Amino acid sequence: MTGAIRRTMDAILFGFKRAHHVSLRFGRELLTPFGLTPARFDALFALHELREEDGRSTRQCDLRRELGVARSTISRMLRSLERLGLVERGDRRYTRCVSLTRLGASLIRCAVARIHRARVAYRKVQRAIRITRSTNSFVARGVLDATLNTFRRKLGDSATLYYPWDPDD
């Protein structure tokens, strides 16, 4: 492999890494008032969405798959959320079940509402890819979504959690 190609590959991967860190910074700024980190937000959001689908508690293995994390990681995350009083875990015949507490459900609803109201991420992305009034933002969002999903899939991301662009999506 030539030096130019290797440098290009490094630039792409490190570009993704830097974009990831910037998005975490935005997330921390938005979530700090709720006492949440981006990782805790992901777990609570996933639990909320899974609960909305079936109306009851979620199996820990389903949550792990939704977030695309290892067993040890989900165990550690849930133990931390349990200590904060945001989730409860119980056993349902060999399968560990997880559910949001009232506090956890209330907190995630408030955090999601604030994120959608702030629209920080959307405005930043809008500027970055230069979506203007003359650009069809619906088409631009679709193209960006498809591109990100392709990258995630090709790079081996197994998470299935989806974040809507707007509350109405």
Summary of the structure (lengths in Angstrom):
residues: 169
radius of gyration: 18.1
end to end distance: 43.8
largest distance: 56.9
contacts: 425
relative contact order: 0.12
helix: 67%
strand: 8%
